[in-house]
Amino acid sequence: MAKRSLITMPQGPDAVFTAREAAKYLRLALPTFYRYLWEGKIPTSKIGGRYRFKKAMLDRWLGKKPEGEEVSGRNKLVGIVSAIKRDVIMAQVNLDVGENKITAVITRDALDALGLKVGDRAVALVKATEVMVIKEM
């Protein structure tokens, strides 16, 4: 029975692959991988005369979202903290987002962990499970 060589894949978002490791990661046959490489379809760089591939670039080529960016940009509203009301357990944070105002109720522990204060720049993340109330003028 033939022995299969085991390739230990680099781990983490900053991992750098050899050509063989990158082909395995992309689940491509090595000749197909090299053909894509020579056609300029796969992003690469050379280190010491050898091709090297960053995991983050291969993930982008695959259409995967980078770690920590699982949320789309349209769900993020950047604003300035205009007011904070603290209670023992909960806190109310008001954000000015352009002409709009957003009020979020979060735990006091979360407020303390974020270290938010009036005047800070913050991001409101809108989740689809929440309900917004709008009154037409």
Number of C-alpha atoms within 10 A of each C-alpha: 3 4 5 6 6 6 9 7 14 14 10 10 13 11 12 19 20 15 18 16 18 21 19 16 14 14 10 14 12 15 10 11 20 17 13 14 15 10 9 10 12 16 15 16 11 9 9 7 7 10 14 19 21 17 20 18 18 20 16 12 14 11 9 13 14 13 10 6 9 9 12 9 9 8 13 14 16 15 20 19 22 18 15 18 11 15 10 8 10 15 19 17 21 20 26 19 18 10 5 8 13 14 15 13 14 14 16 17 13 13 18 11 9 10 9 15 16 13 13 13 15 18 15 18 15 14 10 8 6 6 8 7 5 6 4 4 3
